[in-house]
Amino acid sequence: MYVLDKGGKKAVKRSISLGRKNPLYFEVLDGLQPGEQVITSSYENFGDKEVLSF
């Protein structure tokens, strides 16, 4: 999962744990804090980058 920094200028790759899911929602069990924003689009074009800069 890529998590955006507070300024929205970069995203850092981070491991998370998911629980239940359905077509609209995922239950996050570990790895995110309330209010953090993530990238939900396909990661195919990101390769193996650990940090994305915008």
CHARMM-style PDB file with segment names, atoms N, HN, CA, C and O in Angstrom:
ATOM      1  N   MET     1       0.854  -1.152   0.000  1.00  0.00      PROA
ATOM      2  CA  MET     1       0.000   0.000   0.000  1.00  0.00      PROA
ATOM      3  C   MET     1       0.906   1.222   0.000  1.00  0.00      PROA
ATOM      4  O   MET     1       1.890   1.262   0.738  1.00  0.00      PROA
ATOM      5  N   TYR     2       0.586   2.221  -0.819  1.00  0.00      PROA
ATOM      6  HN  TYR     2      -0.213   2.189  -1.419  1.00  0.00      PROA
ATOM      7  CA  TYR     2       1.293   3.498  -0.799  1.00  0.00      PROA
ATOM      8  C   TYR     2       0.485   4.488   0.031  1.00  0.00      PROA
ATOM      9  O   TYR     2      -0.697   4.715  -0.228  1.00  0.00      PROA
ATOM     10  N   VAL     3       1.139   5.075   1.031  1.00  0.00      PROA
ATOM     11  HN  VAL     3       2.099   4.891   1.241  1.00  0.00      PROA
ATOM     12  CA  VAL     3       0.495   6.004   1.944  1.00  0.00      PROA
ATOM     13  C   VAL     3       1.038   7.406   1.669  1.00  0.00      PROA
ATOM     14  O   VAL     3       2.251   7.617   1.661  1.00  0.00      PROA
ATOM     15  N   LEU     4       0.135   8.362   1.444  1.00  0.00      PROA
ATOM     16  HN  LEU     4      -0.850   8.191   1.450  1.00  0.00      PROA
ATOM     17  CA  LEU     4       0.531   9.742   1.170  1.00  0.00      PROA
ATOM     18  C   LEU     4       1.035  10.432   2.423  1.00  0.00      PROA
ATOM     19  O   LEU     4       0.530  10.201   3.522  1.00  0.00      PROA
ATOM     20  N   ASP     5       2.055  11.299   2.241  1.00  0.00      PROA
ATOM     21  HN  ASP     5       2.464  11.486   1.348  1.00  0.00      PROA
ATOM     22  CA  ASP     5       2.489  12.110   3.379  1.00  0.00      PROA
ATOM     23  C   ASP     5       1.475  13.228   3.592  1.00  0.00      PROA
ATOM     24  O   ASP     5       0.578  13.418   2.770  1.00  0.00      PROA
ATOM     25  N   LYS     6       1.610  13.961   4.679  1.00  0.00      PROA
ATOM     26  HN  LYS     6       2.338  13.807   5.346  1.00  0.00      PROA
ATOM     27  CA  LYS     6       0.624  14.992   5.026  1.00  0.00      PROA
ATOM     28  C   LYS     6       0.535  16.101   3.992  1.00  0.00      PROA
ATOM     29  O   LYS     6      -0.530  16.693   3.814  1.00  0.00      PROA
ATOM     30  N   GLY     7       1.633  16.392   3.307  1.00  0.00      PROA
ATOM     31  HN  GLY     7       2.498  15.911   3.451  1.00  0.00      PROA
ATOM     32  CA  GLY     7       1.628  17.440   2.292  1.00  0.00      PROA
ATOM     33  C   GLY     7       1.132  16.972   0.933  1.00  0.00      PROA
ATOM     34  O   GLY     7       0.880  17.792   0.050  1.00  0.00      PROA
ATOM     35  N   GLY     8       0.989  15.660   0.757  1.00  0.00      PROA
ATOM     36  HN  GLY     8       1.194  14.994   1.474  1.00  0.00      PROA
ATOM     37  CA  GLY     8       0.517  15.116  -0.511  1.00  0.00      PROA
ATOM     38  C   GLY     8       1.551  15.179  -1.618  1.00  0.00      PROA
ATOM     39  O   GLY     8       1.202  15.059  -2.793  1.00  0.00      PROA
ATOM     40  N   LYS     9       2.813  15.364  -1.268  1.00  0.00      PROA
ATOM     41  HN  LYS     9       3.095  15.461  -0.314  1.00  0.00      PROA
ATOM     42  CA  LYS     9       3.869  15.493  -2.277  1.00  0.00      PROA
ATOM     43  C   LYS     9       4.592  14.178  -2.552  1.00  0.00      PROA
ATOM     44  O   LYS     9       5.289  14.058  -3.560  1.00  0.00      PROA
ATOM     45  N   LYS    10       4.437  13.191  -1.671  1.00  0.00      PROA
ATOM     46  HN  LYS    10       3.872  13.289  -0.852  1.00  0.00      PROA
ATOM     47  CA  LYS    10       5.039  11.882  -1.901  1.00  0.00      PROA
ATOM     48  C   LYS    10       4.206  10.809  -1.217  1.00  0.00      PROA
ATOM     49  O   LYS    10       3.399  11.085  -0.329  1.00  0.00      PROA
ATOM     50  N   ALA    11       4.429   9.585  -1.657  1.00  0.00      PROA
ATOM     51  HN  ALA    11       5.084   9.361  -2.379  1.00  0.00      PROA
ATOM     52  CA  ALA    11       3.767   8.427  -1.071  1.00  0.00      PROA
ATOM     53  C   ALA    11       4.830   7.371  -0.789  1.00  0.00      PROA
ATOM     54  O   ALA    11       5.715   7.136  -1.611  1.00  0.00      PROA
ATOM     55  N   VAL    12       4.738   6.745   0.366  1.00  0.00      PROA
ATOM     56  HN  VAL    12       4.019   6.936   1.034  1.00  0.00      PROA
ATOM     57  CA  VAL    12       5.715   5.746   0.793  1.00  0.00      PROA
ATOM     58  C   VAL    12       5.037   4.384   0.852  1.00  0.00      PROA
ATOM     59  O   VAL    12       3.923   4.250   1.357  1.00  0.00      PROA
ATOM     60  N   LYS    13       5.730   3.376   0.326  1.00  0.00      PROA
ATOM     61  HN  LYS    13       6.635   3.486  -0.085  1.00  0.00      PROA
ATOM     62  CA  LYS    13       5.202   2.016   0.339  1.00  0.00      PROA
ATOM     63  C   LYS    13       5.243   1.473   1.761  1.00  0.00      PROA
ATOM     64  O   LYS    13       6.240   1.624   2.468  1.00  0.00      PROA
ATOM     65  N   ARG    14       4.142   0.839   2.172  1.00  0.00      PROA
ATOM     66  HN  ARG    14       3.333   0.717   1.598  1.00  0.00      PROA
ATOM     67  CA  ARG    14       4.033   0.326   3.536  1.00  0.00      PROA
ATOM     68  C   ARG    14       3.222  -0.972   3.520  1.00  0.00      PROA
ATOM     69  O   ARG    14       2.275  -1.110   2.746  1.00  0.00      PROA
ATOM     70  N   SER    15       3.590  -1.896   4.360  1.00  0.00      PROA
ATOM     71  HN  SER    15       4.359  -1.784   4.989  1.00  0.00      PROA
ATOM     72  CA  SER    15       2.829  -3.142   4.496  1.00  0.00      PROA
ATOM     73  C   SER    15       1.639  -2.907   5.416  1.00  0.00      PROA
ATOM     74  O   SER    15       1.754  -2.238   6.443  1.00  0.00      PROA
ATOM     75  N   ILE    16       0.503  -3.464   5.035  1.00  0.00      PROA
ATOM     76  HN  ILE    16       0.410  -4.007   4.201  1.00  0.00      PROA
ATOM     77  CA  ILE    16      -0.693  -3.384   5.870  1.00  0.00      PROA
ATOM     78  C   ILE    16      -1.308  -4.778   5.962  1.00  0.00      PROA
ATOM     79  O   ILE    16      -0.992  -5.656   5.159  1.00  0.00      PROA
ATOM     80  N   SER    17      -2.173  -4.976   6.928  1.00  0.00      PROA
ATOM     81  HN  SER    17      -2.430  -4.263   7.580  1.00  0.00      PROA
ATOM     82  CA  SER    17      -2.907  -6.233   7.074  1.00  0.00      PROA
ATOM     83  C   SER    17      -4.389  -5.947   6.855  1.00  0.00      PROA
ATOM     84  O   SER    17      -4.956  -5.041   7.466  1.00  0.00      PROA
ATOM     85  N   LEU    18      -5.009  -6.733   5.972  1.00  0.00      PROA
ATOM     86  HN  LEU    18      -4.549  -7.469   5.475  1.00  0.00      PROA
ATOM     87  CA  LEU    18      -6.430  -6.569   5.685  1.00  0.00      PROA
ATOM     88  C   LEU    18      -7.225  -7.696   6.304  1.00  0.00      PROA
ATOM     89  O   LEU    18      -6.745  -8.822   6.435  1.00  0.00      PROA
ATOM     90  N   GLY    19      -8.440  -7.377   6.679  1.00  0.00      PROA
ATOM     91  HN  GLY    19      -8.831  -6.463   6.573  1.00  0.00      PROA
ATOM     92  CA  GLY    19      -9.372  -8.365   7.210  1.00  0.00      PROA
ATOM     93  C   GLY    19     -10.466  -8.610   6.191  1.00  0.00      PROA
ATOM     94  O   GLY    19     -10.196  -9.006   5.058  1.00  0.00      PROA
ATOM     95  N   ARG    20     -11.696  -8.373   6.596  1.00  0.00      PROA
ATOM     96  HN  ARG    20     -11.915  -8.051   7.517  1.00  0.00      PROA
ATOM     97  CA  ARG    20     -12.843  -8.584   5.717  1.00  0.00      PROA
ATOM     98  C   ARG    20     -12.839  -7.565   4.593  1.00  0.00      PROA
ATOM     99  O   ARG    20     -12.327  -6.456   4.742  1.00  0.00      PROA
ATOM    100  N   LYS    21     -13.418  -7.957   3.462  1.00  0.00      PROA
ATOM    101  HN  LYS    21     -13.834  -8.859   3.341  1.00  0.00      PROA
ATOM    102  CA  LYS    21     -13.540  -7.035   2.332  1.00  0.00      PROA
ATOM    103  C   LYS    21     -14.753  -7.404   1.495  1.00  0.00      PROA
ATOM    104  O   LYS    21     -15.213  -8.546   1.484  1.00  0.00      PROA
ATOM    105  N   ASN    22     -15.253  -6.395   0.794  1.00  0.00      PROA
ATOM    106  HN  ASN    22     -14.880  -5.468   0.802  1.00  0.00      PROA
ATOM    107  CA  ASN    22     -16.325  -6.581  -0.166  1.00  0.00      PROA
ATOM    108  C   ASN    22     -16.006  -5.665  -1.342  1.00  0.00      PROA
ATOM    109  O   ASN    22     -14.968  -5.003  -1.306  1.00  0.00      PROA
ATOM    110  N   PRO    23     -16.829  -5.587  -2.375  1.00  0.00      PROA
ATOM    111  CA  PRO    23     -16.484  -4.758  -3.532  1.00  0.00      PROA
ATOM    112  C   PRO    23     -16.278  -3.267  -3.227  1.00  0.00      PROA
ATOM    113  O   PRO    23     -15.647  -2.565  -4.017  1.00  0.00      PROA
ATOM    114  N   LEU    24     -16.797  -2.776  -2.103  1.00  0.00      PROA
ATOM    115  HN  LEU    24     -17.310  -3.346  -1.461  1.00  0.00      PROA
ATOM    116  CA  LEU    24     -16.690  -1.343  -1.794  1.00  0.00      PROA
ATOM    117  C   LEU    24     -15.722  -1.016  -0.666  1.00  0.00      PROA
ATOM    118  O   LEU    24     -15.182   0.090  -0.627  1.00  0.00      PROA
ATOM    119  N   TYR    25     -15.488  -1.947   0.252  1.00  0.00      PROA
ATOM    120  HN  TYR    25     -15.926  -2.846   0.221  1.00  0.00      PROA
ATOM    121  CA  TYR    25     -14.716  -1.636   1.459  1.00  0.00      PROA
ATOM    122  C   TYR    25     -13.713  -2.728   1.803  1.00  0.00      PROA
ATOM    123  O   TYR    25     -13.908  -3.902   1.489  1.00  0.00      PROA
ATOM    124  N   PHE    26     -12.634  -2.308   2.458  1.00  0.00      PROA
ATOM    125  HN  PHE    26     -12.475  -1.354   2.713  1.00  0.00      PROA
ATOM    126  CA  PHE    26     -11.637  -3.222   3.024  1.00  0.00      PROA
ATOM    127  C   PHE    26     -11.503  -2.905   4.505  1.00  0.00      PROA
ATOM    128  O   PHE    26     -11.481  -1.735   4.888  1.00  0.00      PROA
ATOM    129  N   GLU    27     -11.417  -3.914   5.326  1.00  0.00      PROA
ATOM    130  HN  GLU    27     -11.435  -4.865   5.014  1.00  0.00      PROA
ATOM    131  CA  GLU    27     -11.154  -3.725   6.743  1.00  0.00      PROA
ATOM    132  C   GLU    27      -9.641  -3.742   6.937  1.00  0.00      PROA
ATOM    133  O   GLU    27      -8.991  -4.740   6.626  1.00  0.00      PROA
ATOM    134  N   VAL    28      -9.075  -2.651   7.449  1.00  0.00      PROA
ATOM    135  HN  VAL    28      -9.603  -1.840   7.702  1.00  0.00      PROA
ATOM    136  CA  VAL    28      -7.640  -2.566   7.701  1.00  0.00      PROA
ATOM    137  C   VAL    28      -7.396  -2.944   9.155  1.00  0.00      PROA
ATOM    138  O   VAL    28      -7.898  -2.290  10.069  1.00  0.00      PROA
ATOM    139  N   LEU    29      -6.622  -4.004   9.360  1.00  0.00      PROA
ATOM    140  HN  LEU    29      -6.215  -4.535   8.617  1.00  0.00      PROA
ATOM    141  CA  LEU    29      -6.348  -4.495  10.701  1.00  0.00      PROA
ATOM    142  C   LEU    29      -5.089  -3.879  11.298  1.00  0.00      PROA
ATOM    143  O   LEU    29      -5.004  -3.684  12.510  1.00  0.00      PROA
ATOM    144  N   ASP    30      -4.105  -3.573  10.445  1.00  0.00      PROA
ATOM    145  HN  ASP    30      -4.174  -3.732   9.460  1.00  0.00      PROA
ATOM    146  CA  ASP    30      -2.832  -3.063  10.939  1.00  0.00      PROA
ATOM    147  C   ASP    30      -2.094  -2.347   9.818  1.00  0.00      PROA
ATOM    148  O   ASP    30      -2.210  -2.723   8.652  1.00  0.00      PROA
ATOM    149  N   GLY    31      -1.332  -1.313  10.174  1.00  0.00      PROA
ATOM    150  HN  GLY    31      -1.238  -1.008  11.121  1.00  0.00      PROA
ATOM    151  CA  GLY    31      -0.462  -0.646   9.220  1.00  0.00      PROA
ATOM    152  C   GLY    31      -0.877   0.752   8.823  1.00  0.00      PROA
ATOM    153  O   GLY    31      -0.102   1.455   8.175  1.00  0.00      PROA
ATOM    154  N   LEU    32      -2.078   1.185   9.190  1.00  0.00      PROA
ATOM    155  HN  LEU    32      -2.708   0.614   9.717  1.00  0.00      PROA
ATOM    156  CA  LEU    32      -2.550   2.540   8.896  1.00  0.00      PROA
ATOM    157  C   LEU    32      -3.079   3.191  10.165  1.00  0.00      PROA
ATOM    158  O   LEU    32      -3.567   2.522  11.077  1.00  0.00      PROA
ATOM    159  N   GLN    33      -2.969   4.508  10.197  1.00  0.00      PROA
ATOM    160  HN  GLN    33      -2.572   5.051   9.457  1.00  0.00      PROA
ATOM    161  CA  GLN    33      -3.527   5.289  11.296  1.00  0.00      PROA
ATOM    162  C   GLN    33      -4.776   6.011  10.790  1.00  0.00      PROA
ATOM    163  O   GLN    33      -4.875   6.286   9.594  1.00  0.00      PROA
ATOM    164  N   PRO    34      -5.720   6.320  11.659  1.00  0.00      PROA
ATOM    165  CA  PRO    34      -6.924   7.050  11.234  1.00  0.00      PROA
ATOM    166  C   PRO    34      -6.544   8.362  10.532  1.00  0.00      PROA
ATOM    167  O   PRO    34      -5.696   9.117  11.008  1.00  0.00      PROA
ATOM    168  N   GLY    35      -7.185   8.606   9.406  1.00  0.00      PROA
ATOM    169  HN  GLY    35      -7.873   7.992   9.019  1.00  0.00      PROA
ATOM    170  CA  GLY    35      -6.963   9.838   8.657  1.00  0.00      PROA
ATOM    171  C   GLY    35      -5.891   9.750   7.589  1.00  0.00      PROA
ATOM    172  O   GLY    35      -5.802  10.643   6.747  1.00  0.00      PROA
ATOM    173  N   GLU    36      -5.064   8.696   7.592  1.00  0.00      PROA
ATOM    174  HN  GLU    36      -5.136   7.971   8.277  1.00  0.00      PROA
ATOM    175  CA  GLU    36      -4.048   8.575   6.551  1.00  0.00      PROA
ATOM    176  C   GLU    36      -4.716   8.279   5.216  1.00  0.00      PROA
ATOM    177  O   GLU    36      -5.728   7.580   5.152  1.00  0.00      PROA
ATOM    178  N   GLN    37      -4.133   8.825   4.149  1.00  0.00      PROA
ATOM    179  HN  GLN    37      -3.311   9.393   4.201  1.00  0.00      PROA
ATOM    180  CA  GLN    37      -4.670   8.626   2.810  1.00  0.00      PROA
ATOM    181  C   GLN    37      -3.767   7.683   2.035  1.00  0.00      PROA
ATOM    182  O   GLN    37      -2.545   7.705   2.186  1.00  0.00      PROA
ATOM    183  N   VAL    38      -4.390   6.847   1.196  1.00  0.00      PROA
ATOM    184  HN  VAL    38      -5.382   6.829   1.074  1.00  0.00      PROA
ATOM    185  CA  VAL    38      -3.652   5.851   0.435  1.00  0.00      PROA
ATOM    186  C   VAL    38      -3.978   5.971  -1.051  1.00  0.00      PROA
ATOM    187  O   VAL    38      -4.984   6.571  -1.430  1.00  0.00      PROA
ATOM    188  N   ILE    39      -3.128   5.402  -1.873  1.00  0.00      PROA
ATOM    189  HN  ILE    39      -2.311   4.915  -1.565  1.00  0.00      PROA
ATOM    190  CA  ILE    39      -3.380   5.321  -3.310  1.00  0.00      PROA
ATOM    191  C   ILE    39      -4.111   4.019  -3.564  1.00  0.00      PROA
ATOM    192  O   ILE    39      -3.649   2.949  -3.168  1.00  0.00      PROA
ATOM    193  N   THR    40      -5.258   4.112  -4.228  1.00  0.00      PROA
ATOM    194  HN  THR    40      -5.634   4.981  -4.550  1.00  0.00      PROA
ATOM    195  CA  THR    40      -6.070   2.917  -4.460  1.00  0.00      PROA
ATOM    196  C   THR    40      -6.070   2.464  -5.911  1.00  0.00      PROA
ATOM    197  O   THR    40      -6.688   1.449  -6.231  1.00  0.00      PROA
ATOM    198  N   SER    41      -5.397   3.186  -6.796  1.00  0.00      PROA
ATOM    199  HN  SER    41      -4.895   4.011  -6.536  1.00  0.00      PROA
ATOM    200  CA  SER    41      -5.351   2.783  -8.199  1.00  0.00      PROA
ATOM    201  C   SER    41      -4.356   1.635  -8.374  1.00  0.00      PROA
ATOM    202  O   SER    41      -3.674   1.248  -7.425  1.00  0.00      PROA
ATOM    203  N   SER    42      -4.278   1.106  -9.565  1.00  0.00      PROA
ATOM    204  HN  SER    42      -4.832   1.421 -10.336  1.00  0.00      PROA
ATOM    205  CA  SER    42      -3.338   0.028  -9.865  1.00  0.00      PROA
ATOM    206  C   SER    42      -1.900   0.478  -9.621  1.00  0.00      PROA
ATOM    207  O   SER    42      -1.541   1.617  -9.919  1.00  0.00      PROA
ATOM    208  N   TYR    43      -1.091  -0.410  -9.084  1.00  0.00      PROA
ATOM    209  HN  TYR    43      -1.383  -1.335  -8.842  1.00  0.00      PROA
ATOM    210  CA  TYR    43       0.317  -0.107  -8.812  1.00  0.00      PROA
ATOM    211  C   TYR    43       1.221  -0.605  -9.940  1.00  0.00      PROA
ATOM    212  O   TYR    43       2.444  -0.546  -9.822  1.00  0.00      PROA
ATOM    213  N   GLU    44       0.639  -1.087 -11.017  1.00  0.00      PROA
ATOM    214  HN  GLU    44      -0.355  -1.135 -11.114  1.00  0.00      PROA
ATOM    215  CA  GLU    44       1.378  -1.707 -12.121  1.00  0.00      PROA
ATOM    216  C   GLU    44       2.492  -0.816 -12.665  1.00  0.00      PROA
ATOM    217  O   GLU    44       3.579  -1.310 -12.963  1.00  0.00      PROA
ATOM    218  N   ASN    45       2.246   0.474 -12.799  1.00  0.00      PROA
ATOM    219  HN  ASN    45       1.363   0.875 -12.557  1.00  0.00      PROA
ATOM    220  CA  ASN    45       3.236   1.389 -13.378  1.00  0.00      PROA
ATOM    221  C   ASN    45       4.289   1.862 -12.384  1.00  0.00      PROA
ATOM    222  O   ASN    45       5.234   2.545 -12.777  1.00  0.00      PROA
ATOM    223  N   PHE    46       4.149   1.519 -11.106  1.00  0.00      PROA
ATOM    224  HN  PHE    46       3.381   0.965 -10.786  1.00  0.00      PROA
ATOM    225  CA  PHE    46       5.074   1.993 -10.073  1.00  0.00      PROA
ATOM    226  C   PHE    46       6.307   1.122  -9.959  1.00  0.00      PROA
ATOM    227  O   PHE    46       7.300   1.543  -9.366  1.00  0.00      PROA
ATOM    228  N   GLY    47       6.271  -0.091 -10.515  1.00  0.00      PROA
ATOM    229  HN  GLY    47       5.465  -0.432 -10.997  1.00  0.00      PROA
ATOM    230  CA  GLY    47       7.409  -1.011 -10.416  1.00  0.00      PROA
ATOM    231  C   GLY    47       7.682  -1.368  -8.967  1.00  0.00      PROA
ATOM    232  O   GLY    47       6.756  -1.627  -8.199  1.00  0.00      PROA
ATOM    233  N   ASP    48       8.967  -1.382  -8.589  1.00  0.00      PROA
ATOM    234  HN  ASP    48       9.719  -1.171  -9.213  1.00  0.00      PROA
ATOM    235  CA  ASP    48       9.338  -1.748  -7.224  1.00  0.00      PROA
ATOM    236  C   ASP    48       9.764  -0.529  -6.390  1.00  0.00      PROA
ATOM    237  O   ASP    48      10.487  -0.663  -5.403  1.00  0.00      PROA
ATOM    238  N   LYS    49       9.311   0.644  -6.796  1.00  0.00      PROA
ATOM    239  HN  LYS    49       8.723   0.754  -7.598  1.00  0.00      PROA
ATOM    240  CA  LYS    49       9.669   1.880  -6.075  1.00  0.00      PROA
ATOM    241  C   LYS    49       9.105   1.867  -4.657  1.00  0.00      PROA
ATOM    242  O   LYS    49       7.966   1.461  -4.428  1.00  0.00      PROA
ATOM    243  N   GLU    50       9.926   2.318  -3.715  1.00  0.00      PROA
ATOM    244  HN  GLU    50      10.851   2.648  -3.902  1.00  0.00      PROA
ATOM    245  CA  GLU    50       9.507   2.420  -2.320  1.00  0.00      PROA
ATOM    246  C   GLU    50       8.860   3.768  -2.021  1.00  0.00      PROA
ATOM    247  O   GLU    50       8.028   3.872  -1.120  1.00  0.00      PROA
ATOM    248  N   VAL    51       9.247   4.818  -2.786  1.00  0.00      PROA
ATOM    249  HN  VAL    51       9.923   4.734  -3.518  1.00  0.00      PROA
ATOM    250  CA  VAL    51       8.716   6.156  -2.591  1.00  0.00      PROA
ATOM    251  C   VAL    51       8.322   6.735  -3.939  1.00  0.00      PROA
ATOM    252  O   VAL    51       9.072   6.642  -4.911  1.00  0.00      PROA
ATOM    253  N   LEU    52       7.135   7.335  -3.991  1.00  0.00      PROA
ATOM    254  HN  LEU    52       6.526   7.410  -3.202  1.00  0.00      PROA
ATOM    255  CA  LEU    52       6.662   8.026  -5.193  1.00  0.00      PROA
ATOM    256  C   LEU    52       6.638   9.512  -4.904  1.00  0.00      PROA
ATOM    257  O   LEU    52       6.131   9.936  -3.866  1.00  0.00      PROA
ATOM    258  N   SER    53       7.184  10.313  -5.816  1.00  0.00      PROA
ATOM    259  HN  SER    53       7.597   9.968  -6.660  1.00  0.00      PROA
ATOM    260  CA  SER    53       7.165  11.777  -5.666  1.00  0.00      PROA
ATOM    261  C   SER    53       6.216  12.364  -6.684  1.00  0.00      PROA
ATOM    262  O   SER    53       6.171  11.917  -7.831  1.00  0.00      PROA
ATOM    263  N   PHE    54       5.450  13.371  -6.268  1.00  0.00      PROA
ATOM    264  HN  PHE    54       5.487  13.733  -5.336  1.00  0.00      PROA
ATOM    265  CA  PHE    54       4.485  14.017  -7.157  1.00  0.00      PROA
ATOM    266  C   PHE    54       4.863  15.449  -7.407  1.00  0.00      PROA
ATOM    267  OT1 PHE    54       4.165  16.155  -8.135  1.00  0.00      PROA
TER     268      PHE     54
END
